[in-house]
Amino acid sequence: LEAIGQPVFEALRRESKVTHFYFLDGQRTCLLRVHRPEKSGDMINRSTALQAERTGKMAAGLELGRLGTLTLRVVAPVRQAGVPVGYVELGKEIEDVLKTIHMRTELQLAVVLRKRYLDRESWQDGMRMLGREPRWDSLKNGVLAYASHESMTNVLAQVADEISGSVAHEMRAWKVSCGDKKLRVTALSLQDAGEREVGDLVVVRDISGEQTEFVRM
């Protein structure tokens, strides 16, 4: 499997920034992590794998990992003579998607995850592994898991606790002042494949120029 899967994984990683590639048996036991072949033999109980097993069809969605990172995963059943014999799973860290949106639109983006779905020690280890400073205590209800720019931290501090401590929502918006800038902050609910509202995608747009032009007119 590794000999077959490794060239495929390298192509997917190069062309589409795929970061995870699994082969699972019919009981969802990991036969091989192509991206990490030294680790196998554990059972995969993520929502996407359970859904693929339950429906017999391809399943996809965001999954909150053990280290508190969000990964887009897709799991497809494998059949032999019409009988399910296992599953193939691909995963991609959502940061690549967010970076692409940021570069194409110049919007500032951030991900705020709710602490109640995270294990503090595991999340801090995950942030260090990614080369980031873990700031668990910066916010009361949530953690800043990703920001497209360091200056986002000051903006988020004003709204993130309200976002993370609020009831379930689809979208909320604020106008925020940051120095001499006027910003519009929108929070979009992030749901994982198990339909838990695990955090928010925060989108920040600089509307200083628009407001100045409006006042001038």
Backbone bond lengths (Angstrom), bond angles and torsions (degrees), N, CA, C in turn:
res aa  C-N    CA-C-N  psi(-1)  N-CA   C-N-CA  omega(-1)  CA-C   N-CA-C  phi
1 L - - - 1.463 - - 1.530 111.07 -
2 E 1.340 116.22 -40.21 1.471 118.56 -179.63 1.524 110.89 -65.29
3 A 1.336 116.50 -40.52 1.460 120.16 179.24 1.527 111.45 -63.44
4 I 1.330 115.84 -37.48 1.464 120.20 178.95 1.532 111.01 -75.86
5 G 1.344 115.18 -42.65 1.457 119.92 -171.89 1.509 115.49 -78.33
6 Q 1.337 118.55 -31.60 1.455 120.68 -173.55 1.536 113.82 -60.33
7 P 1.347 119.27 -47.11 1.477 118.52 177.35 1.526 112.73 -62.26
8 V 1.341 115.66 -36.89 1.472 119.57 178.06 1.524 109.97 -64.21
9 F 1.332 116.36 -45.29 1.462 121.07 -179.75 1.522 111.27 -62.20
10 E 1.321 117.25 -43.45 1.467 120.41 179.98 1.529 110.59 -60.77
11 A 1.328 116.90 -39.30 1.470 120.33 178.77 1.529 110.74 -67.80
12 L 1.342 116.55 -43.21 1.464 120.11 179.49 1.525 111.25 -65.19
13 R 1.324 116.12 -38.61 1.469 119.93 179.28 1.527 110.76 -67.23
14 R 1.317 116.01 -40.53 1.466 120.22 -178.62 1.530 111.31 -70.09
15 E 1.318 116.95 -42.06 1.466 120.70 -172.21 1.530 112.81 -89.18
16 S 1.348 117.51 -32.89 1.461 120.14 -171.60 1.521 114.13 -129.31
17 K 1.341 116.97 7.26 1.470 122.36 178.49 1.537 112.07 60.09
18 V 1.335 117.24 29.82 1.467 120.96 174.39 1.523 108.73 -66.89
19 T 1.335 117.16 134.27 1.467 121.47 -174.50 1.528 113.30 -114.38
20 H 1.341 118.12 -14.37 1.464 120.91 -177.77 1.533 109.37 -133.66
21 F 1.332 116.16 140.27 1.461 122.03 179.11 1.530 107.42 -148.30
22 Y 1.343 116.95 114.98 1.462 122.82 -175.81 1.529 111.07 -121.00
23 F 1.337 114.97 149.66 1.460 122.56 162.52 1.528 106.84 -116.61
24 L 1.343 116.66 125.79 1.466 122.30 178.81 1.524 109.42 -117.28
25 D 1.329 116.17 150.12 1.461 118.58 174.96 1.533 109.97 -85.76
26 G 1.314 117.28 -173.82 1.461 121.29 -175.52 1.508 114.34 -66.85
27 Q 1.330 118.11 -16.92 1.471 122.38 177.71 1.529 111.42 -100.90
28 R 1.332 116.67 12.41 1.470 124.37 -179.83 1.537 112.83 68.85
29 T 1.318 116.85 21.23 1.466 120.22 173.08 1.522 108.81 -81.46
30 C 1.331 116.85 134.93 1.465 120.90 -176.88 1.526 110.46 -73.78
31 L 1.319 115.97 112.84 1.460 121.33 174.50 1.522 110.88 -77.93
32 L 1.342 115.82 -37.72 1.463 120.04 -176.90 1.523 110.81 -160.40
33 R 1.317 116.28 130.59 1.459 122.54 162.52 1.525 105.93 -96.95
34 V 1.308 116.20 107.20 1.462 118.89 -177.59 1.528 109.86 -63.75
35 H 1.347 116.37 -33.42 1.467 120.91 -180.00 1.519 112.46 -77.37
36 R 1.344 116.67 -14.98 1.456 121.64 -179.20 1.528 108.82 -152.01
37 P 1.330 117.47 71.51 1.470 121.56 -169.72 1.528 114.59 -65.49
38 E 1.326 118.11 -17.33 1.464 119.33 -179.70 1.520 112.85 -73.12
39 K 1.349 117.48 -12.92 1.464 120.65 -178.21 1.527 109.77 -115.31
40 S 1.350 116.93 121.55 1.463 121.28 178.28 1.528 108.32 -160.37
41 G 1.340 115.42 177.64 1.460 120.29 176.28 1.513 115.13 91.48
42 D 1.338 118.51 -6.67 1.459 121.38 179.39 1.520 110.10 -91.22
43 M 1.322 116.05 157.18 1.458 120.82 179.56 1.531 109.48 -90.74
44 I 1.327 116.51 135.30 1.468 122.54 -179.75 1.523 108.61 -93.95
45 N 1.328 115.55 116.22 1.465 120.98 -177.30 1.522 113.31 -115.22
46 R 1.319 116.86 21.32 1.458 119.26 179.41 1.536 110.46 -68.91
47 S 1.321 115.49 158.18 1.468 121.10 -175.90 1.517 112.56 -59.22
48 T 1.341 117.24 -39.45 1.468 119.42 -178.57 1.520 111.02 -64.41
49 A 1.349 117.42 -40.93 1.469 120.32 178.86 1.524 111.09 -66.91
50 L 1.325 116.81 -41.46 1.462 120.83 179.08 1.525 111.13 -64.60
51 Q 1.341 116.10 -38.56 1.462 119.79 179.26 1.527 110.78 -67.47
52 A 1.333 117.38 -40.86 1.463 120.55 178.65 1.529 110.07 -63.82
53 E 1.333 117.14 -38.43 1.460 121.09 178.05 1.522 110.64 -66.91
54 R 1.328 116.69 -42.78 1.465 121.32 -175.71 1.529 112.12 -69.30
55 T 1.338 116.92 -40.42 1.471 120.83 -174.11 1.526 113.30 -96.22
56 G 1.338 116.31 -19.76 1.452 119.00 -174.98 1.511 112.97 72.95
57 K 1.339 117.02 12.97 1.464 122.05 -179.03 1.533 110.19 -123.94
58 M 1.338 114.77 166.82 1.446 120.18 177.38 1.532 110.38 -61.92
59 A 1.331 116.97 138.58 1.461 122.01 179.66 1.528 108.81 -129.16
60 A 1.326 116.04 145.66 1.467 120.15 -178.82 1.518 110.01 -146.56
61 G 1.326 115.63 154.88 1.462 120.39 176.39 1.515 111.01 165.42
62 L 1.347 115.27 172.59 1.456 121.15 176.07 1.524 109.72 -77.75
63 E 1.316 116.28 139.36 1.459 121.75 177.07 1.526 108.83 -128.15
64 L 1.329 115.77 134.80 1.455 121.91 175.93 1.517 108.04 -88.98
65 G 1.336 116.39 113.94 1.452 121.10 -175.11 1.517 113.09 -78.39
66 R 1.332 114.67 172.82 1.468 121.38 -178.52 1.520 111.56 -59.62
67 L 1.344 116.53 -31.91 1.462 120.88 -178.81 1.525 112.29 -89.69
68 G 1.335 116.88 7.08 1.455 119.86 176.80 1.513 114.02 78.55
69 T 1.330 116.82 27.32 1.455 121.03 176.23 1.524 108.79 -109.34
70 L 1.332 116.50 147.48 1.461 121.74 -179.64 1.521 109.89 -95.22
71 T 1.320 115.35 128.21 1.462 121.52 -179.18 1.522 109.00 -128.53
72 L 1.326 116.02 134.55 1.465 120.92 172.96 1.524 107.30 -84.08
73 R 1.328 117.09 120.49 1.466 121.81 -175.64 1.525 110.78 -121.68
74 V 1.329 114.30 148.17 1.458 120.59 173.62 1.525 107.56 -135.48
75 V 1.332 116.44 132.48 1.464 122.50 -178.17 1.525 108.34 -123.24
76 A 1.332 115.50 127.11 1.472 120.59 -178.92 1.522 110.11 -121.00
77 P 1.343 118.59 130.50 1.465 121.19 175.83 1.530 111.45 -66.34
78 V 1.324 115.94 146.87 1.463 122.48 174.48 1.524 107.68 -113.67
79 R 1.337 116.47 130.44 1.473 120.44 -176.76 1.518 110.49 -120.15
80 Q 1.317 114.18 147.54 1.458 120.92 173.35 1.524 107.18 -127.54
81 A 1.324 115.38 118.11 1.475 121.55 -175.40 1.527 110.57 55.71
82 G 1.336 115.40 37.27 1.450 120.96 177.50 1.510 115.23 81.91
83 V 1.323 116.91 -3.64 1.471 120.83 -178.33 1.526 109.49 -102.29
84 P 1.367 118.75 129.06 1.465 120.32 178.42 1.528 111.10 -63.84
85 V 1.325 116.39 127.86 1.468 120.70 179.77 1.527 112.25 -119.65
86 G 1.326 117.63 -7.51 1.463 119.67 -179.95 1.518 111.48 167.95
87 Y 1.324 114.84 -163.48 1.470 121.04 -174.82 1.525 109.82 -145.46
88 V 1.327 114.52 149.91 1.464 121.93 170.25 1.526 107.39 -115.00
89 E 1.318 116.72 134.04 1.469 121.14 -177.49 1.525 109.97 -127.46
90 L 1.332 115.25 134.91 1.463 122.36 173.39 1.526 108.78 -118.67
91 G 1.326 116.23 149.17 1.458 120.31 177.54 1.516 110.96 -141.54
92 K 1.329 114.83 150.86 1.466 120.81 179.67 1.519 108.65 -143.15
93 E 1.335 115.96 126.21 1.459 119.65 177.02 1.529 109.38 -63.84
94 I 1.327 117.58 136.49 1.463 119.98 -174.36 1.525 112.39 -74.30
95 E 1.336 117.90 -10.96 1.465 119.77 -179.18 1.518 111.68 -60.40
96 D 1.318 117.41 -36.36 1.462 120.22 179.06 1.520 110.38 -61.77
97 V 1.343 116.61 -40.23 1.464 121.03 177.71 1.525 110.52 -64.61
98 L 1.348 116.29 -44.29 1.457 120.47 -178.95 1.523 111.88 -64.67
99 K 1.330 116.60 -40.27 1.469 120.44 178.39 1.526 111.10 -62.91
100 T 1.343 115.86 -38.86 1.463 120.36 178.75 1.527 110.64 -64.46
101 I 1.340 116.73 -44.72 1.472 120.81 178.42 1.525 109.96 -61.38
102 H 1.334 116.52 -44.13 1.466 121.10 -179.57 1.524 111.48 -59.37
103 M 1.333 116.86 -45.45 1.466 120.34 -177.35 1.526 111.76 -69.08
104 R 1.323 117.13 -33.88 1.467 120.12 -176.18 1.519 112.54 -81.58
105 T 1.323 117.67 -27.78 1.466 120.46 -172.45 1.517 113.63 -115.12
106 E 1.344 117.83 -14.99 1.463 123.84 -175.04 1.528 112.05 65.79
107 L 1.330 117.16 12.52 1.462 120.06 171.94 1.524 109.00 -74.62
108 Q 1.344 116.42 144.72 1.454 120.43 172.43 1.533 107.98 -90.01
109 L 1.324 116.39 133.97 1.459 121.16 -174.96 1.517 110.54 -126.35
110 A 1.308 115.45 150.11 1.464 120.65 175.23 1.520 108.86 -150.93
111 V 1.333 114.97 156.96 1.459 121.76 174.62 1.520 108.17 -119.33
112 V 1.332 116.22 123.79 1.464 122.82 175.61 1.521 107.60 -111.00
113 L 1.335 116.83 119.47 1.462 121.74 178.93 1.520 110.17 -102.35
114 R 1.314 116.41 145.87 1.460 121.20 -178.08 1.527 110.69 -82.69
115 K 1.310 115.13 130.90 1.464 120.70 -173.26 1.521 112.73 -61.10
116 R 1.317 117.13 -28.99 1.466 118.53 -175.24 1.526 112.66 -66.64
117 Y 1.349 117.47 -14.29 1.456 120.15 177.77 1.531 112.09 -101.23
118 L 1.330 117.21 5.18 1.458 121.31 -174.78 1.523 111.40 -119.49
119 D 1.310 115.52 149.75 1.458 122.09 167.67 1.525 106.71 -96.54
120 R 1.326 116.07 121.91 1.461 120.09 -171.40 1.529 112.72 -55.34
121 E 1.325 116.71 -49.71 1.464 120.36 -175.64 1.531 111.27 -64.15
122 S 1.334 116.21 -42.66 1.463 119.82 -179.93 1.520 110.87 -65.58
123 W 1.349 116.89 -40.76 1.463 120.23 -179.91 1.523 110.53 -65.12
124 Q 1.309 117.56 -42.81 1.458 120.55 178.99 1.520 110.94 -62.99
125 D 1.338 117.12 -40.38 1.463 120.59 176.29 1.528 110.89 -61.85
126 G 1.335 115.63 -40.00 1.458 119.97 179.39 1.508 112.63 -64.53
127 M 1.334 116.77 -41.07 1.464 120.56 178.64 1.524 110.89 -65.26
128 R 1.323 116.89 -40.73 1.475 119.87 178.53 1.523 110.53 -65.11
129 M 1.332 116.24 -39.01 1.456 120.70 178.84 1.529 110.78 -60.93
130 L 1.345 116.15 -34.02 1.464 121.25 179.53 1.520 112.18 -86.33
131 G 1.339 116.94 3.45 1.461 121.07 177.69 1.508 114.30 79.20
132 R 1.357 116.97 24.03 1.466 120.56 -179.54 1.521 110.91 -115.34
133 E 1.306 114.55 153.31 1.463 119.19 176.98 1.527 109.36 -79.56
134 P 1.338 118.69 121.45 1.469 120.36 179.83 1.528 110.70 -76.48
135 R 1.316 116.92 118.86 1.469 121.81 -177.73 1.522 109.32 -115.34
136 W 1.295 115.80 68.36 1.456 121.23 -177.66 1.517 112.37 -63.36
137 D 1.315 117.98 -39.37 1.465 122.13 -173.02 1.525 113.65 -89.42
138 S 1.337 118.25 1.43 1.466 119.90 -178.32 1.524 111.81 -65.94
139 L 1.328 116.59 -33.52 1.451 122.05 -178.70 1.523 108.95 -124.36
140 K 1.314 115.61 154.66 1.465 120.15 -175.49 1.521 112.68 -78.28
141 N 1.321 116.72 -47.48 1.467 120.09 -171.93 1.521 114.37 -103.80
142 G 1.337 117.41 -23.94 1.455 120.62 -175.21 1.516 112.25 -132.07
143 V 1.327 115.01 176.73 1.460 121.51 175.03 1.520 108.44 -128.54
144 L 1.321 115.07 145.12 1.459 120.76 177.03 1.525 107.84 -84.76
145 A 1.325 116.76 103.83 1.461 121.58 -175.45 1.519 112.26 -87.69
146 Y 1.340 116.99 -25.72 1.469 120.81 -179.87 1.518 108.85 -155.56
147 A 1.323 116.43 141.21 1.464 121.68 172.59 1.514 108.45 -144.46
148 S 1.329 117.16 135.89 1.463 120.48 -177.56 1.522 111.87 -73.04
149 H 1.351 116.77 -17.58 1.468 120.25 178.78 1.514 108.74 -152.18
150 E 1.322 117.07 144.06 1.460 122.02 -176.92 1.525 112.17 -58.76
151 S 1.334 117.05 -33.11 1.464 120.22 -179.23 1.524 112.27 -64.00
152 M 1.324 116.54 -16.54 1.460 120.57 178.62 1.519 111.67 -60.98
153 T 1.327 116.73 -30.02 1.461 120.54 -174.53 1.517 111.62 -56.56
154 N 1.342 117.29 -44.27 1.459 120.70 -178.94 1.523 111.78 -65.09
155 V 1.330 116.08 -38.38 1.464 119.80 178.48 1.517 110.27 -66.58
156 L 1.322 115.85 -46.18 1.457 120.46 -176.28 1.506 112.76 -64.64
157 A 1.330 116.78 -32.90 1.456 120.12 -178.70 1.520 111.36 -57.93
158 Q 1.325 117.35 -26.60 1.462 121.58 -177.99 1.527 112.83 -80.22
159 V 1.344 116.66 -23.06 1.463 118.73 -173.34 1.523 114.49 -125.12
160 A 1.340 117.41 -19.75 1.466 120.01 -170.94 1.520 113.05 -62.96
161 D 1.338 116.89 -39.78 1.456 118.49 -179.75 1.524 111.28 -65.52
162 E 1.320 116.21 -37.53 1.466 119.03 177.81 1.524 110.02 -65.15
163 I 1.349 115.99 -39.22 1.460 120.14 178.28 1.520 110.81 -63.67
164 S 1.341 115.64 -53.58 1.456 120.43 -173.35 1.515 112.79 -69.36
165 G 1.326 117.21 -25.79 1.454 119.74 -179.20 1.508 113.86 -93.05
166 S 1.344 116.63 -1.13 1.459 119.91 -175.06 1.513 111.15 -84.02
167 V 1.324 114.58 167.97 1.461 120.21 174.65 1.523 108.79 -72.56
168 A 1.322 116.27 170.72 1.463 120.95 -178.05 1.526 110.48 -57.10
169 H 1.321 115.92 142.39 1.453 120.86 -179.04 1.514 109.09 -153.78
170 E 1.324 117.10 163.86 1.454 120.62 175.34 1.520 110.72 -97.82
171 M 1.351 116.67 -43.94 1.455 120.20 -179.74 1.524 109.83 -156.08
172 R 1.332 116.14 137.89 1.453 121.82 175.17 1.515 108.05 -136.47
173 A 1.337 117.10 155.51 1.467 120.11 -176.66 1.524 110.50 -142.20
174 W 1.335 114.57 147.90 1.465 122.40 178.20 1.525 108.63 -137.23
175 K 1.351 115.58 159.31 1.459 121.77 164.53 1.524 107.05 -109.05
176 V 1.330 116.01 130.38 1.459 121.69 -173.42 1.515 109.04 -130.62
177 S 1.329 116.66 140.34 1.463 122.20 173.43 1.522 109.05 -96.68
178 C 1.318 116.28 133.70 1.470 121.99 178.06 1.527 107.29 -136.26
179 G 1.333 116.36 96.82 1.453 120.21 -173.40 1.519 109.50 66.30
180 D 1.317 116.54 -125.74 1.469 120.23 178.72 1.522 111.92 -94.88
181 K 1.332 116.90 10.17 1.451 120.56 -178.41 1.528 111.44 -102.55
182 K 1.315 114.79 146.39 1.460 122.03 172.45 1.527 107.43 -109.16
183 L 1.321 115.92 125.35 1.449 120.38 -174.15 1.518 110.93 -122.58
184 R 1.314 115.89 145.46 1.458 121.50 170.92 1.524 107.39 -106.51
185 V 1.340 115.78 120.60 1.462 122.11 -176.97 1.526 108.60 -110.72
186 T 1.315 116.36 122.78 1.467 122.38 179.09 1.518 109.07 -118.70
187 A 1.320 116.41 133.40 1.463 122.10 178.71 1.523 109.14 -112.65
188 L 1.335 115.69 121.41 1.456 122.28 178.57 1.522 108.52 -109.01
189 S 1.313 115.92 128.58 1.459 120.80 -177.45 1.533 111.28 -62.53
190 L 1.345 115.79 133.69 1.464 121.96 175.23 1.523 108.46 -105.20
191 Q 1.322 116.77 116.56 1.456 121.61 177.39 1.519 109.52 -108.40
192 D 1.332 116.04 138.44 1.451 118.83 176.66 1.528 109.84 -85.06
193 A 1.326 116.39 180.00 1.468 120.55 -176.58 1.514 112.07 -64.62
194 G 1.340 117.26 -19.80 1.461 121.39 176.64 1.511 113.33 -89.88
195 E 1.351 117.03 10.65 1.460 125.46 177.84 1.527 112.49 65.17
196 R 1.325 117.00 26.16 1.468 120.89 171.33 1.527 108.89 -89.41
197 E 1.305 116.89 137.97 1.463 120.85 176.18 1.532 107.54 -84.14
198 V 1.336 115.55 91.16 1.464 121.01 -170.71 1.516 113.47 -87.71
199 G 1.321 117.82 -10.18 1.463 119.31 -179.17 1.511 111.16 174.05
200 D 1.334 114.95 -160.76 1.458 121.24 -177.60 1.520 110.74 -140.70
201 L 1.318 114.95 143.42 1.456 121.51 166.84 1.520 106.65 -91.86
202 V 1.324 116.11 118.97 1.460 121.28 -177.48 1.526 108.67 -102.57
203 V 1.323 115.83 125.10 1.468 122.58 -178.54 1.519 108.17 -114.10
204 V 1.329 116.28 125.41 1.468 121.28 -178.03 1.525 109.01 -117.73
205 R 1.327 115.14 126.39 1.463 120.80 178.50 1.518 109.33 -122.98
206 D 1.315 116.54 131.35 1.458 122.35 178.56 1.525 108.77 -78.86
207 I 1.340 115.90 114.21 1.470 120.21 -179.21 1.526 111.43 -110.87
208 S 1.344 116.26 18.00 1.469 120.59 -178.10 1.521 110.79 -57.72
209 G 1.353 116.11 -46.61 1.456 119.61 -179.02 1.514 112.67 -62.64
210 E 1.327 116.42 -40.36 1.461 120.39 179.40 1.522 110.85 -64.04
211 Q 1.347 116.58 -43.35 1.466 119.96 -179.30 1.516 111.41 -66.43
212 T 1.342 116.75 -40.96 1.464 120.55 178.01 1.517 111.46 -61.30
213 E 1.335 115.52 -43.56 1.463 120.05 179.26 1.528 110.95 -65.35
214 F 1.349 116.76 -37.52 1.455 120.15 178.85 1.529 110.63 -64.51
215 V 1.326 116.26 -44.95 1.476 120.15 179.62 1.532 109.72 -63.66
216 R 1.348 117.95 -42.09 1.468 121.70 179.41 1.511 110.51 -59.95
217 M 1.353 116.92 -43.99 1.461 120.37 -179.56 1.522 111.10 -65.09
